[in-house]
Amino acid sequence: MMDDELRSRHAVVVGGGLAGITAALQLAEAGVAVTLVEGRPRLGGLAFSFRRGDLTIDNGQHVYLRCCTAYRWFLERVGGAHLAPLQDRLDVPVLDVARAKGPRLGRLRRTALPVPLHLAASLAGYPHLSLAERAGVGRAALALGKLDPADPALDGIDFGTWLGRHGQSQRAIDALWDLVGVATLNATAPNASMGLAAMVFKTGLLSAPGAADIGWARVPLGELHDTLAGKALDSAGVRTELSTKVRGISRAELGRWNVAVDGELLEADTVVLAVPQREAHALLPDGALEDPDRLLDIGTAPILNIHVLYDRKVLRQPFFAALGTPVQWVFDRTEASGFADGQYLALSQSAAEDEIDAPVAELRERYLPELERLLPATRGAAVRDFFVTRERTATFAPSPGVGRLRPGARTRAPGLYLAGAWTATGWPATMESAVRSGFSAAGAALLALGRPHEHPLKEAA
């Protein structure tokens, strides 16, 4: 197809989260005219910021790992990589407050040695497990490293069962496997697909020495996923329509599509649905998927975020994980939010089904004493503000069997594609999965338009 003919093609991307932004950028860079439609007044999907008084608050703490090559591409593409740097080397403080002898701090960190020796010293000295449990974890990790996460048989069993079969005590699950797994999968081991768990641990901990090094935004997420992403879309020539709801998608003449939005009918050769699975189900035309109701069988899982502003500095680390307490992970968001009168801590509580609808007063009564147990400096400190943000459908539920429900980018309707972290990327519901899905949808669309497109990530081509 000649370049001028390709430029006459028009694509509509429905959804302005990371998946939609990625698909729009890839299509536009290949010469397609692109309109991106987003119902919210901002870009970024479920990784966004909002204003609360003088502060800029992230709806929840989001991190990524060095192995998240697609999200790293996204940061580079929008010009924000320097605003969300990675650790030089993995280093996670883990504080256990359940010990009868008092709190104990341990660390999960790596060396520069090759896999799996890069974690050997840390595991050997990890104080939250017995010597026998540490040896058992090492044996389980070696067994996990031999698995193929794409094996359909693994999708049908749960991670907890596999860990039990490999001699893992409940303490080892709590202090190590779930410490990592709940944060990355948004589910405890008994509720997580073994296929997805194998993917997380094999890729993050056993693929390369630095794969699990952690990165996070030192600025509000909105600066990356809305402001900078919007500028990147503008520079690529994408027409971005915010606060615009898609009312329907239907076939037009000559194999094209009509996308009905508020006050306008957009005609397109290509449509990418980059919205959550239930929204996609509602918009899919008849026959687009063999069994569209399977999208409704993909469950969702909540994440609760608790925000506490103190009148003084109470934490000297940028973040830590906790054991022996309902608190999971705590991050210092003081500088990123613009808080100048003390310290702002954000608690990220994944797999929060039991607490997602709890009243703020109840959560305050539960979590402030827990923070005092974890951080003695909070005792006597004044709480300037305490509030919560709730994402009831933060991720798809990584339940056993979910793999067979996740559709690929292509549908049975020519010119119509799916994107979103919930599609068949092989990853759990992460920012990485969202960006990868955008690559897949754009790549499939460009191939159908006669413009084979080199995948931005060589290893994922």
Secondary structure, 3 states (H helix, E strand, C coil): CCHHHHHCCEEEEECCCHHHHHHHHHHHHCCCEEEEECCCCCCCCCCCEEEECCEEEECCCCEEECCCHHHHHHHHHHCCHHHCCECCCCEEEEEECCCCCCCEEEEEECCCCCCCHHHHHHHHCCCCCCHHHHHHHHHHHHHHHCCCCCCHHHHCCEHHHHHHHCCCCHHHHHHHHHHHHHHHHCCCHHHCEHHHHHHHHHHHHHCCCCCCCEEECCCCHHHHHHHHHHHHHHHCCCEEECCCCEEEEEECHHHCEEEEECCEEEEECEEEECCCHHHHHHHCCCCCCCCHHHHHHCCEEEEEEEEEEECCCCCCCCEEEEECCCCCEEEECHHHHCCCCCEEEEEEEECCCCCCCCCHHHHHHHHHHHHHHHCHHHCCCCEEEEEEEEEEEEEECCCCCHHHHCCCCECCCCCEEECCCCCCCCCCCCHHHHHHHHHHHHHHHHHHCCCCCCCCCHHHC
